[in-house]
């Protein structure tokens, strides 16, 4: 029996992110998630005995990577989802590394439960896209770091990746059914307005300014932009079950909410062959920022 997790964050990370496709999950781990993790940890310059605070730890990708990378390191798992903290704690228990872990229920913009100057490193991955008070979050990162401590974060820049032309939906050309696809786009826009939602209200320049304003004395940022063919074919079922982030419906759910049965039929007839044949384009903009207190 499949376990049903209790909040949107755990349901997305542990169930909905890959549309229930385990092969897709393994592909993402190998081609995207592990490389992102490794780059964040490389910029963090993790040393023996360091205390690393992973803010918005999620399913523990960076935190467990740090524990594996340096055997004397210690990690504070911090997240707003108690379900995800419980999940990570269970994994740590199975791995027999609980003595090197702490678990803290906190948001990125309020880490008051954590003492000043108590961490050597702060990391995040795809966290600030859900935080409205981003400057406050940077101030908290700075506060909990020891003098000389390091910040290393990864954030997708949705201002670039989400700006698809009107004839494109989810990376696929929908010119002949643009009016139908626009109804889906409008639904997603109502849920997460491009200009005001935390996911799209910043870019890489803002990240640098947040860090500088907070008082980090040395700041670096690397921006990776790519527009390229979608590298993999996928089943129609996986496409339908895909949700771009925890706060939005799957494509199938959006179709059911926004379209008539006739419109769903027309969209499926047009879009399914493109999806199954891998005839789409993926836009991505990824920012790595690392800084020293």
Secondary structure, DSSP 4 states (H G I P E B T S, - for coil): -PPPPSSHHHHIIIIITTTT-HHHHHHHIIIIIHHHHHHHHHHHT--TT-EEEEET-TTTHHHHHHHHH-TT-EEEEEES-HHHHHHHHHHHHHTT-GGGEEEEE-BTTB-TTSPTT-EEEEEEES-GGG-S-HHHHHHHHHHHEEEEEEEEEEEE-HHHHT---TTEETTEE-GGGHHHHHHHHHHHHHHS-TTTSTTTS--HHHHHHHHHHHT-SEEEEEEEEEEEE------HHHHHT--SSTTS--HHHHHHHH--HHHHHHHHHHHHHHHHTT--EEEEEEEEEEEE-
